Amino acid sequence: MSDPSDQPHAVAATPAAARFVFVGGLHRSGTSLLAELLKAHPEVAGQVIDGMPKELEQEGQHVQRVYPVDDALGGPGAFAHNPLAHMTERHPLATAASAARLEADWAPHWRGVEGAKVRLEKSPSNMLRARFLQALWPNSYHLIIVRHPVAVAFATAAWAARHGGGKRAASAASVIECARHWLRAHDLLLADLSSLTNVRIVRLEEFVSSPEAAQRTIDAICADLGLRRVAVGELEAAAGRGAISAGVNRKYWRTCKDEAEAVHTALGALEPRFAAFGYPLASLDPAASAAPAEPSRNRLGTVS
């Protein structure tokens, strides 16, 4: 007879004092901004991975041995197309043994554990394995940040060009492929939301639109997690960051307007799908962005 610990769903709940918070969202969507601010909270333990190259962003995916890292799945702008990236409670690795291994792999890298109520791990592809992580830790909390697909597409394609051979500009084909990748990743996320117990969606544009909007979002997250209220300015100072900037998409609005006809045609054909997530092309214009009265809980665009 097989060991029950090797069977899916044979996972005990994590004690409340050690609750996990998983931050996810596509590359260039603001995961690092959100994670760094939250890690600066005195009741949040974060990971500090000594010797990790800066471009790996202190992500826990790079120091674990359970699931493949984003680069092995295709990397930024591609990983969601790989079937291995989408992990749910039905995955054969959704076992107590996997939870124990992840705990052991991450244990040397936690900082600020003393007095912390939660432990925060950030990796972009957490957005596609939230159901898997929830199976391992049923009381885990999942924080997904989303950003306008066209901004993500241009930013990701430009990053890939800089890191993949020294090019300075992204090709039109890579921009279009990154936009399609955004849709694939968010289609999967949308389908997963109803299976997640503790999840919050944060729109980057809303989060950075004003100091008041940023504070509302951080307050909502802290309320979800039972953390005391801390001013965003204090978190920025503790994290060593400057004030949050509202102009995160401004240069991509200009770039989009200046792009060739082929890019406009391709992005225009995708606009109905972008709009279903609350991101029509015109909303890339900073003048069109506005923060809602309250941050969203688990909606993704106009589709609930």
Phi and psi restraints in degrees (value plus and minus 20) as a CYANA .aco file:
   2 SER   PHI     -95.0   -55.0
   2 SER   PSI     137.0   177.0
   3 ASP   PHI     -89.6   -49.6
   3 ASP   PSI     106.9   146.9
   4 PRO   PHI     -76.9   -36.9
   4 PRO   PSI     -46.9    -6.9
   5 SER   PHI     -88.1   -48.1
   5 SER   PSI     -34.3     5.7
   6 ASP   PHI    -114.2   -74.2
   6 ASP   PSI     -17.5    22.5
   7 GLN   PHI    -116.1   -76.1
   7 GLN   PSI     123.3   163.3
   8 PRO   PHI     -77.2   -37.2
   8 PRO   PSI     126.5   166.5
   9 HIS   PHI      56.0    96.0
   9 HIS   PSI     -23.3    16.7
  10 ALA   PHI    -104.0   -64.0
  10 ALA   PSI      42.3    82.3
  11 VAL   PHI    -145.7  -105.7
  11 VAL   PSI     106.8   146.8
  12 ALA   PHI    -104.1   -64.1
  12 ALA   PSI     131.4   171.4
  13 ALA   PHI     -87.4   -47.4
  13 ALA   PSI     124.2   164.2
  14 THR   PHI     -95.2   -55.2
  14 THR   PSI     118.8   158.8
  15 PRO   PHI     -76.2   -36.2
  15 PRO   PSI     126.9   166.9
  16 ALA   PHI     -77.1   -37.1
  16 ALA   PSI     -55.6   -15.6
  17 ALA   PHI     -86.7   -46.7
  17 ALA   PSI     -39.2     0.8
  18 ALA   PHI    -132.7   -92.7
  18 ALA   PSI       3.9    43.9
  19 ARG   PHI     -76.7   -36.7
  19 ARG   PSI     119.1   159.1
  20 PHE   PHI    -111.5   -71.5
  20 PHE   PSI     120.0   160.0
  21 VAL   PHI    -138.2   -98.2
  21 VAL   PSI     104.1   144.1
  22 PHE   PHI    -132.6   -92.6
  22 PHE   PSI     102.5   142.5
  23 VAL   PHI    -121.0   -81.0
  23 VAL   PSI     110.8   150.8
  24 GLY   PHI    -161.8  -121.8
  24 GLY   PSI     152.7   192.7
  25 GLY   PHI     126.9   166.9
  25 GLY   PSI     133.7   173.7
  26 LEU   PHI     -78.7   -38.7
  26 LEU   PSI     133.4   173.4
  27 HIS   PHI     -73.7   -33.7
  27 HIS   PSI     123.5   163.5
  28 ARG   PHI      49.3    89.3
  28 ARG   PSI       3.6    43.6
  29 SER   PHI    -126.0   -86.0
  29 SER   PSI     -26.3    13.7
  30 GLY   PHI      88.3   128.3
  30 GLY   PSI      -6.1    33.9
  31 THR   PHI     -81.4   -41.4
  31 THR   PSI     -61.7   -21.7
  32 SER   PHI     -86.8   -46.8
  32 SER   PSI     -61.7   -21.7
  33 LEU   PHI     -77.5   -37.5
  33 LEU   PSI     -71.7   -31.7
  34 LEU   PHI     -85.7   -45.7
  34 LEU   PSI     -63.5   -23.5
  35 ALA   PHI     -85.5   -45.5
  35 ALA   PSI     -61.6   -21.6
  36 GLU   PHI     -84.9   -44.9
  36 GLU   PSI     -59.8   -19.8
  37 LEU   PHI     -84.4   -44.4
  37 LEU   PSI     -64.4   -24.4
  38 LEU   PHI     -89.0   -49.0
  38 LEU   PSI     -56.7   -16.7
  39 LYS   PHI     -84.8   -44.8
  39 LYS   PSI     -41.5    -1.5
  40 ALA   PHI     -99.3   -59.3
  40 ALA   PSI     -29.5    10.5
  41 HIS   PHI     -90.2   -50.2
  41 HIS   PSI     115.1   155.1
  42 PRO   PHI     -84.7   -44.7
  42 PRO   PSI     -34.6     5.4
  43 GLU   PHI    -124.6   -84.6
  43 GLU   PSI      -5.9    34.1
  44 VAL   PHI    -139.8   -99.8
  44 VAL   PSI     105.0   145.0
  45 ALA   PHI    -111.4   -71.4
  45 ALA   PSI     111.4   151.4
  46 GLY   PHI    -138.4   -98.4
  46 GLY   PSI     154.2   194.2
  47 GLN   PHI    -118.3   -78.3
  47 GLN   PSI     113.6   153.6
  48 VAL   PHI    -144.3  -104.3
  48 VAL   PSI      89.4   129.4
  49 ILE   PHI    -125.2   -85.2
  49 ILE   PSI      80.1   120.1
  50 ASP   PHI     -79.7   -39.7
  50 ASP   PSI     115.5   155.5
  51 GLY   PHI      61.2   101.2
  51 GLY   PSI     -20.6    19.4
  52 MET   PHI     -93.4   -53.4
  52 MET   PSI     111.6   151.6
  53 PRO   PHI     -77.1   -37.1
  53 PRO   PSI     124.5   164.5
  54 LYS   PHI     -75.3   -35.3
  54 LYS   PSI     -57.4   -17.4
  55 GLU   PHI     -88.4   -48.4
  55 GLU   PSI     -33.0     7.0
  56 LEU   PHI    -108.6   -68.6
  56 LEU   PSI     -22.6    17.4
  57 GLU   PHI      38.0    78.0
  57 GLU   PSI       9.6    49.6
  58 GLN   PHI      35.6    75.6
  58 GLN   PSI      18.9    58.9
  59 GLU   PHI    -110.3   -70.3
  59 GLU   PSI     111.9   151.9
  60 GLY   PHI     -85.5   -45.5
  60 GLY   PSI     -40.4    -0.4
  61 GLN   PHI     -78.8   -38.8
  61 GLN   PSI     -47.0    -7.0
  62 HIS   PHI    -104.0   -64.0
  62 HIS   PSI     -26.1    13.9
  63 VAL   PHI    -145.9  -105.9
  63 VAL   PSI      11.4    51.4
  64 GLN   PHI    -151.0  -111.0
  64 GLN   PSI     142.3   182.3
  65 ARG   PHI    -145.4  -105.4
  65 ARG   PSI       5.3    45.3
  66 VAL   PHI    -121.0   -81.0
  66 VAL   PSI     -68.7   -28.7
  67 TYR   PHI    -144.8  -104.8
  67 TYR   PSI     139.3   179.3
  68 PRO   PHI     -89.8   -49.8
  68 PRO   PSI     125.5   165.5
  69 VAL   PHI     -98.1   -58.1
  69 VAL   PSI     144.2   184.2
  70 ASP   PHI     -76.2   -36.2
  70 ASP   PSI     -62.3   -22.3
  71 ASP   PHI     -82.8   -42.8
  71 ASP   PSI     -54.6   -14.6
  72 ALA   PHI     -91.2   -51.2
  72 ALA   PSI     -38.6     1.4
  73 LEU   PHI    -114.9   -74.9
  73 LEU   PSI     -21.1    18.9
  74 GLY   PHI     108.1   148.1
  74 GLY   PSI     -38.5     1.5
  75 GLY   PHI      64.5   104.5
  75 GLY   PSI    -196.8  -156.8
  76 PRO   PHI     -75.0   -35.0
  76 PRO   PSI     115.7   155.7
  77 GLY   PHI      61.7   101.7
  77 GLY   PSI     -16.3    23.7
  78 ALA   PHI    -165.5  -125.5
  78 ALA   PSI     -45.6    -5.6
  79 PHE   PHI     -80.4   -40.4
  79 PHE   PSI     -50.2   -10.2
  80 ALA   PHI     -88.4   -48.4
  80 ALA   PSI     -38.7     1.3
  81 HIS   PHI     -94.9   -54.9
  81 HIS   PSI     -36.4     3.6
  82 ASN   PHI    -103.4   -63.4
  82 ASN   PSI     102.0   142.0
  83 PRO   PHI     -77.6   -37.6
  83 PRO   PSI     -45.0    -5.0
  84 LEU   PHI     -90.0   -50.0
  84 LEU   PSI     -36.7     3.3
  85 ALA   PHI     -94.7   -54.7
  85 ALA   PSI     -48.2    -8.2
  86 HIS   PHI    -112.9   -72.9
  86 HIS   PSI      89.5   129.5
  87 MET   PHI    -139.1   -99.1
  87 MET   PSI     113.9   153.9
  88 THR   PHI    -147.2  -107.2
  88 THR   PSI    -195.3  -155.3
  89 GLU   PHI     -84.4   -44.4
  89 GLU   PSI     -34.7     5.3
  90 ARG   PHI    -107.7   -67.7
  90 ARG   PSI     -23.7    16.3
  91 HIS   PHI     -86.0   -46.0
  91 HIS   PSI     120.7   160.7
  92 PRO   PHI     -81.5   -41.5
  92 PRO   PSI     -38.5     1.5
  93 LEU   PHI    -109.0   -69.0
  93 LEU   PSI     -17.5    22.5
  94 ALA   PHI     -98.7   -58.7
  94 ALA   PSI      52.6    92.6
  95 THR   PHI    -152.4  -112.4
  95 THR   PSI     143.9   183.9
  96 ALA   PHI     -82.3   -42.3
  96 ALA   PSI     -53.0   -13.0
  97 ALA   PHI     -83.9   -43.9
  97 ALA   PSI     -58.4   -18.4
  98 SER   PHI     -86.3   -46.3
  98 SER   PSI     -61.1   -21.1
  99 ALA   PHI     -81.2   -41.2
  99 ALA   PSI     -63.2   -23.2
 100 ALA   PHI     -84.6   -44.6
 100 ALA   PSI     -59.4   -19.4
 101 ARG   PHI     -87.6   -47.6
 101 ARG   PSI     -62.5   -22.5
 102 LEU   PHI     -82.1   -42.1
 102 LEU   PSI     -63.4   -23.4
 103 GLU   PHI     -76.9   -36.9
 103 GLU   PSI     -64.4   -24.4
 104 ALA   PHI     -88.3   -48.3
 104 ALA   PSI     -60.8   -20.8
 105 ASP   PHI     -85.0   -45.0
 105 ASP   PSI     -58.1   -18.1
 106 TRP   PHI    -106.6   -66.6
 106 TRP   PSI     -38.2     1.8
 107 ALA   PHI     -72.3   -32.3
 107 ALA   PSI     -62.5   -22.5
 108 PRO   PHI     -89.6   -49.6
 108 PRO   PSI     -30.9     9.1
 109 HIS   PHI    -127.6   -87.6
 109 HIS   PSI     -21.5    18.5
 110 TRP   PHI     -94.7   -54.7
 110 TRP   PSI     119.6   159.6
 111 ARG   PHI    -148.0  -108.0
 111 ARG   PSI     122.0   162.0
 112 GLY   PHI      59.1    99.1
 112 GLY   PSI       6.0    46.0
 113 VAL   PHI     -88.9   -48.9
 113 VAL   PSI     -55.2   -15.2
 114 GLU   PHI     -80.1   -40.1
 114 GLU   PSI      97.4   137.4
 115 GLY   PHI      62.1   102.1
 115 GLY   PSI     -20.3    19.7
 116 ALA   PHI     -99.3   -59.3
 116 ALA   PSI     122.9   162.9
 117 LYS   PHI    -113.2   -73.2
 117 LYS   PSI     -44.3    -4.3
 118 VAL   PHI    -158.9  -118.9
 118 VAL   PSI     138.9   178.9
 119 ARG   PHI    -138.5   -98.5
 119 ARG   PSI     110.1   150.1
 120 LEU   PHI    -130.2   -90.2
 120 LEU   PSI     107.3   147.3
 121 GLU   PHI    -142.2  -102.2
 121 GLU   PSI     113.6   153.6
 122 LYS   PHI    -141.2  -101.2
 122 LYS   PSI     105.0   145.0
 123 SER   PHI    -169.9  -129.9
 123 SER   PSI     115.0   155.0
 124 PRO   PHI     -71.4   -31.4
 124 PRO   PSI     -65.3   -25.3
 125 SER   PHI     -95.2   -55.2
 125 SER   PSI     -17.5    22.5
 126 ASN   PHI     -76.2   -36.2
 126 ASN   PSI     -46.1    -6.1
 127 MET   PHI     -82.7   -42.7
 127 MET   PSI     -43.2    -3.2
 128 LEU   PHI    -126.1   -86.1
 128 LEU   PSI     -20.7    19.3
 129 ARG   PHI    -146.6  -106.6
 129 ARG   PSI       3.2    43.2
 130 ALA   PHI     -82.5   -42.5
 130 ALA   PSI     -59.4   -19.4
 131 ARG   PHI     -85.1   -45.1
 131 ARG   PSI     -57.5   -17.5
 132 PHE   PHI     -84.2   -44.2
 132 PHE   PSI     -67.6   -27.6
 133 LEU   PHI     -85.6   -45.6
 133 LEU   PSI     -55.0   -15.0
 134 GLN   PHI     -85.1   -45.1
 134 GLN   PSI     -55.0   -15.0
 135 ALA   PHI     -85.0   -45.0
 135 ALA   PSI     -55.1   -15.1
 136 LEU   PHI     -94.4   -54.4
 136 LEU   PSI     -60.8   -20.8
 137 TRP   PHI    -151.1  -111.1
 137 TRP   PSI      70.6   110.6
 138 PRO   PHI     -77.1   -37.1
 138 PRO   PSI     -45.7    -5.7
 139 ASN   PHI    -118.7   -78.7
 139 ASN   PSI      -5.2    34.8
 140 SER   PHI     -86.3   -46.3
 140 SER   PSI     137.7   177.7
 141 TYR   PHI    -140.7  -100.7
 141 TYR   PSI     114.1   154.1
 142 HIS   PHI    -139.9   -99.9
 142 HIS   PSI     102.6   142.6
 143 LEU   PHI    -138.0   -98.0
 143 LEU   PSI      91.4   131.4
 144 ILE   PHI    -133.9   -93.9
 144 ILE   PSI     105.5   145.5
 145 ILE   PHI    -125.6   -85.6
 145 ILE   PSI     115.2   155.2
 146 VAL   PHI    -143.7  -103.7
 146 VAL   PSI     133.0   173.0
 147 ARG   PHI    -160.4  -120.4
 147 ARG   PSI     137.6   177.6
 148 HIS   PHI     -69.0   -29.0
 148 HIS   PSI     110.1   150.1
 149 PRO   PHI     -80.7   -40.7
 149 PRO   PSI     -52.9   -12.9
 150 VAL   PHI     -92.1   -52.1
 150 VAL   PSI     -60.1   -20.1
 151 ALA   PHI     -82.0   -42.0
 151 ALA   PSI     -64.3   -24.3
 152 VAL   PHI     -82.1   -42.1
 152 VAL   PSI     -61.9   -21.9
 153 ALA   PHI     -82.3   -42.3
 153 ALA   PSI     -68.8   -28.8
 154 PHE   PHI     -85.4   -45.4
 154 PHE   PSI     -63.0   -23.0
 155 ALA   PHI     -86.5   -46.5
 155 ALA   PSI     -61.8   -21.8
 156 THR   PHI     -89.9   -49.9
 156 THR   PSI     -62.6   -22.6
 157 ALA   PHI     -83.8   -43.8
 157 ALA   PSI     -58.7   -18.7
 158 ALA   PHI     -87.1   -47.1
 158 ALA   PSI     -61.0   -21.0
 159 TRP   PHI     -81.3   -41.3
 159 TRP   PSI     -65.0   -25.0
 160 ALA   PHI     -83.8   -43.8
 160 ALA   PSI     -56.7   -16.7
 161 ALA   PHI     -85.9   -45.9
 161 ALA   PSI     -60.8   -20.8
 162 ARG   PHI     -87.7   -47.7
 162 ARG   PSI     -55.0   -15.0
 163 HIS   PHI    -119.4   -79.4
 163 HIS   PSI     -17.1    22.9
 164 GLY   PHI    -142.5  -102.5
 164 GLY   PSI      11.3    51.3
 165 GLY   PHI     119.7   159.7
 165 GLY   PSI     -11.5    28.5
 166 GLY   PHI      67.0   107.0
 166 GLY   PSI     -17.0    23.0
 167 LYS   PHI     -87.2   -47.2
 167 LYS   PSI     130.1   170.1
 168 ARG   PHI    -119.4   -79.4
 168 ARG   PSI     -41.5    -1.5
 169 ALA   PHI    -142.9  -102.9
 169 ALA   PSI     126.7   166.7
 170 ALA   PHI    -101.8   -61.8
 170 ALA   PSI     126.0   166.0
 171 SER   PHI     -99.3   -59.3
 171 SER   PSI     136.8   176.8
 172 ALA   PHI     -80.6   -40.6
 172 ALA   PSI     -59.6   -19.6
 173 ALA   PHI     -82.7   -42.7
 173 ALA   PSI     -59.4   -19.4
 174 SER   PHI     -90.9   -50.9
 174 SER   PSI     -55.1   -15.1
 175 VAL   PHI     -81.9   -41.9
 175 VAL   PSI     -66.5   -26.5
 176 ILE   PHI     -84.6   -44.6
 176 ILE   PSI     -61.7   -21.7
 177 GLU   PHI     -84.7   -44.7
 177 GLU   PSI     -58.8   -18.8
 178 CYS   PHI     -85.8   -45.8
 178 CYS   PSI     -55.0   -15.0
 179 ALA   PHI     -85.8   -45.8
 179 ALA   PSI     -60.7   -20.7
 180 ARG   PHI     -86.5   -46.5
 180 ARG   PSI     -55.5   -15.5
 181 HIS   PHI     -84.1   -44.1
 181 HIS   PSI     -59.9   -19.9
 182 TRP   PHI     -75.8   -35.8
 182 TRP   PSI     -66.1   -26.1
 183 LEU   PHI     -83.2   -43.2
 183 LEU   PSI     -62.8   -22.8
 184 ARG   PHI     -81.3   -41.3
 184 ARG   PSI     -66.6   -26.6
 185 ALA   PHI     -83.3   -43.3
 185 ALA   PSI     -61.8   -21.8
 186 HIS   PHI    -100.1   -60.1
 186 HIS   PSI     -45.7    -5.7
 187 ASP   PHI     -81.5   -41.5
 187 ASP   PSI     -65.5   -25.5
 188 LEU   PHI     -83.6   -43.6
 188 LEU   PSI     -64.1   -24.1
 189 LEU   PHI     -80.6   -40.6
 189 LEU   PSI     -66.1   -26.1
 190 LEU   PHI     -78.4   -38.4
 190 LEU   PSI     -62.0   -22.0
 191 ALA   PHI     -86.1   -46.1
 191 ALA   PSI     -48.0    -8.0
 192 ASP   PHI    -102.4   -62.4
 192 ASP   PSI     -41.9    -1.9
 193 LEU   PHI     -77.1   -37.1
 193 LEU   PSI     -59.0   -19.0
 194 SER   PHI     -88.7   -48.7
 194 SER   PSI     -35.3     4.7
 195 SER   PHI    -114.7   -74.7
 195 SER   PSI     -22.0    18.0
 196 LEU   PHI    -121.9   -81.9
 196 LEU   PSI     112.1   152.1
 197 THR   PHI    -104.1   -64.1
 197 THR   PSI     -63.6   -23.6
 198 ASN   PHI    -143.2  -103.2
 198 ASN   PSI      73.8   113.8
 199 VAL   PHI    -163.7  -123.7
 199 VAL   PSI     122.7   162.7
 200 ARG   PHI    -154.2  -114.2
 200 ARG   PSI     114.2   154.2
 201 ILE   PHI    -118.1   -78.1
 201 ILE   PSI     110.7   150.7
 202 VAL   PHI    -138.1   -98.1
 202 VAL   PSI     105.8   145.8
 203 ARG   PHI    -110.0   -70.0
 203 ARG   PSI     105.5   145.5
 204 LEU   PHI     -77.7   -37.7
 204 LEU   PSI     -63.5   -23.5
 205 GLU   PHI     -80.5   -40.5
 205 GLU   PSI     -59.9   -19.9
 206 GLU   PHI     -90.9   -50.9
 206 GLU   PSI     -61.7   -21.7
 207 PHE   PHI     -79.4   -39.4
 207 PHE   PSI     -61.9   -21.9
 208 VAL   PHI    -115.4   -75.4
 208 VAL   PSI     -17.2    22.8
 209 SER   PHI     -86.3   -46.3
 209 SER   PSI     -46.5    -6.5
 210 SER   PHI    -184.8  -144.8
 210 SER   PSI     139.1   179.1
 211 PRO   PHI     -77.5   -37.5
 211 PRO   PSI     -55.0   -15.0
 212 GLU   PHI     -87.8   -47.8
 212 GLU   PSI     -59.2   -19.2
 213 ALA   PHI     -86.9   -46.9
 213 ALA   PSI     -61.1   -21.1
 214 ALA   PHI     -81.4   -41.4
 214 ALA   PSI     -61.8   -21.8
 215 GLN   PHI     -85.7   -45.7
 215 GLN   PSI     -59.7   -19.7
 216 ARG   PHI     -80.3   -40.3
 216 ARG   PSI     -62.1   -22.1
 217 THR   PHI     -86.4   -46.4
 217 THR   PSI     -67.5   -27.5
 218 ILE   PHI     -82.8   -42.8
 218 ILE   PSI     -59.7   -19.7
 219 ASP   PHI     -81.5   -41.5
 219 ASP   PSI     -61.4   -21.4
 220 ALA   PHI     -84.9   -44.9
 220 ALA   PSI     -61.1   -21.1
 221 ILE   PHI     -84.8   -44.8
 221 ILE   PSI     -65.4   -25.4
 222 CYS   PHI     -81.5   -41.5
 222 CYS   PSI     -59.2   -19.2
 223 ALA   PHI     -84.3   -44.3
 223 ALA   PSI     -61.4   -21.4
 224 ASP   PHI     -76.9   -36.9
 224 ASP   PSI     -59.7   -19.7
 225 LEU   PHI    -116.2   -76.2
 225 LEU   PSI     -22.2    17.8
 226 GLY   PHI      51.3    91.3
 226 GLY   PSI      10.1    50.1
 227 LEU   PHI    -117.2   -77.2
 227 LEU   PSI     131.5   171.5
 228 ARG   PHI     -91.3   -51.3
 228 ARG   PSI     134.0   174.0
 229 ARG   PHI     -91.4   -51.4
 229 ARG   PSI     114.3   154.3
 230 VAL   PHI    -152.3  -112.3
 230 VAL   PSI     118.1   158.1
 231 ALA   PHI     -86.5   -46.5
 231 ALA   PSI     120.4   160.4
 232 VAL   PHI     -78.0   -38.0
 232 VAL   PSI     -57.7   -17.7
 233 GLY   PHI     -79.8   -39.8
 233 GLY   PSI     -56.6   -16.6
 234 GLU   PHI     -86.7   -46.7
 234 GLU   PSI     -60.0   -20.0
 235 LEU   PHI     -86.4   -46.4
 235 LEU   PSI     -61.5   -21.5
 236 GLU   PHI     -79.7   -39.7
 236 GLU   PSI     -64.8   -24.8
 237 ALA   PHI     -84.9   -44.9
 237 ALA   PSI     -64.1   -24.1
 238 ALA   PHI     -86.2   -46.2
 238 ALA   PSI     -51.9   -11.9
 239 ALA   PHI    -103.8   -63.8
 239 ALA   PSI     -28.1    11.9
 240 GLY   PHI      53.1    93.1
 240 GLY   PSI       9.7    49.7
 241 ARG   PHI    -127.8   -87.8
 241 ARG   PSI     136.2   176.2
 242 GLY   PHI     -98.7   -58.7
 242 GLY   PSI     159.7   199.7
 243 ALA   PHI     -83.7   -43.7
 243 ALA   PSI     125.8   165.8
 244 ILE   PHI     -82.1   -42.1
 244 ILE   PSI     115.6   155.6
 245 SER   PHI    -119.3   -79.3
 245 SER   PSI     116.2   156.2
 246 ALA   PHI    -100.9   -60.9
 246 ALA   PSI     -32.1     7.9
 247 GLY   PHI    -113.8   -73.8
 247 GLY   PSI      15.9    55.9
 248 VAL   PHI     -82.7   -42.7
 248 VAL   PSI     -48.0    -8.0
 249 ASN   PHI    -126.9   -86.9
 249 ASN   PSI     -18.2    21.8
 250 ARG   PHI     -78.5   -38.5
 250 ARG   PSI     -67.0   -27.0
 251 LYS   PHI     -89.0   -49.0
 251 LYS   PSI     -46.3    -6.3
 252 TYR   PHI     -97.7   -57.7
 252 TYR   PSI     -47.4    -7.4
 253 TRP   PHI     -85.2   -45.2
 253 TRP   PSI     -63.7   -23.7
 254 ARG   PHI     -85.0   -45.0
 254 ARG   PSI     -64.0   -24.0
 255 THR   PHI     -82.2   -42.2
 255 THR   PSI     -62.9   -22.9
 256 CYS   PHI     -81.0   -41.0
 256 CYS   PSI     -62.9   -22.9
 257 LYS   PHI     -85.7   -45.7
 257 LYS   PSI     -48.8    -8.8
 258 ASP   PHI    -109.3   -69.3
 258 ASP   PSI     -26.5    13.5
 259 GLU   PHI     -91.8   -51.8
 259 GLU   PSI     143.2   183.2
 260 ALA   PHI     -87.5   -47.5
 260 ALA   PSI     142.3   182.3
 261 GLU   PHI     -78.4   -38.4
 261 GLU   PSI     -56.2   -16.2
 262 ALA   PHI     -82.2   -42.2
 262 ALA   PSI     -59.5   -19.5
 263 VAL   PHI     -88.3   -48.3
 263 VAL   PSI     -63.6   -23.6
 264 HIS   PHI     -79.8   -39.8
 264 HIS   PSI     -62.8   -22.8
 265 THR   PHI     -83.8   -43.8
 265 THR   PSI     -65.6   -25.6
 266 ALA   PHI     -85.3   -45.3
 266 ALA   PSI     -65.2   -25.2
 267 LEU   PHI     -87.6   -47.6
 267 LEU   PSI     -55.7   -15.7
 268 GLY   PHI     -83.3   -43.3
 268 GLY   PSI     -56.2   -16.2
 269 ALA   PHI     -87.0   -47.0
 269 ALA   PSI     -47.0    -7.0
 270 LEU   PHI    -108.7   -68.7
 270 LEU   PSI     -29.3    10.7
 271 GLU   PHI     -77.2   -37.2
 271 GLU   PSI     -60.1   -20.1
 272 PRO   PHI     -78.4   -38.4
 272 PRO   PSI     -54.9   -14.9
 273 ARG   PHI     -94.3   -54.3
 273 ARG   PSI     -57.8   -17.8
 274 PHE   PHI     -80.8   -40.8
 274 PHE   PSI     -64.4   -24.4
 275 ALA   PHI     -83.3   -43.3
 275 ALA   PSI     -50.6   -10.6
 276 ALA   PHI     -83.4   -43.4
 276 ALA   PSI     -42.9    -2.9
 277 PHE   PHI    -117.0   -77.0
 277 PHE   PSI     -10.9    29.1
 278 GLY   PHI      66.7   106.7
 278 GLY   PSI      -0.5    39.5
 279 TYR   PHI    -150.0  -110.0
 279 TYR   PSI      47.5    87.5
 280 PRO   PHI     -82.8   -42.8
 280 PRO   PSI     137.5   177.5
 281 LEU   PHI     -77.1   -37.1
 281 LEU   PSI     -58.9   -18.9
 282 ALA   PHI     -83.2   -43.2
 282 ALA   PSI     -43.7    -3.7
 283 SER   PHI     -91.7   -51.7
 283 SER   PSI     -28.1    11.9
 284 LEU   PHI     -88.2   -48.2
 284 LEU   PSI     -45.0    -5.0
 285 ASP   PHI     -84.0   -44.0
 285 ASP   PSI     100.4   140.4
 286 PRO   PHI     -74.3   -34.3
 286 PRO   PSI     -49.4    -9.4
 287 ALA   PHI     -88.5   -48.5
 287 ALA   PSI     -38.0     2.0
 288 ALA   PHI    -112.0   -72.0
 288 ALA   PSI     -29.0    11.0
 289 SER   PHI    -105.1   -65.1
 289 SER   PSI     121.0   161.0
 290 ALA   PHI    -169.3  -129.3
 290 ALA   PSI     120.8   160.8
 291 ALA   PHI     -98.9   -58.9
 291 ALA   PSI     121.2   161.2
 292 PRO   PHI     -94.2   -54.2
 292 PRO   PSI     148.3   188.3
 293 ALA   PHI     -83.4   -43.4
 293 ALA   PSI     -57.5   -17.5
 294 GLU   PHI    -153.4  -113.4
 294 GLU   PSI     126.1   166.1
 295 PRO   PHI     -86.8   -46.8
 295 PRO   PSI     127.7   167.7
 296 SER   PHI     -91.6   -51.6
 296 SER   PSI     136.2   176.2
 297 ARG   PHI    -115.9   -75.9
 297 ARG   PSI     -82.3   -42.3
 298 ASN   PHI    -162.6  -122.6
 298 ASN   PSI      -3.8    36.2
 299 ARG   PHI     -96.2   -56.2
 299 ARG   PSI     135.8   175.8
 300 LEU   PHI    -151.6  -111.6
 300 LEU   PSI      77.9   117.9
 301 GLY   PHI      51.0    91.0
 301 GLY   PSI    -166.5  -126.5
 302 THR   PHI    -106.7   -66.7
 302 THR   PSI     -22.8    17.2
 303 VAL   PHI    -118.6   -78.6
 303 VAL   PSI     105.5   145.5
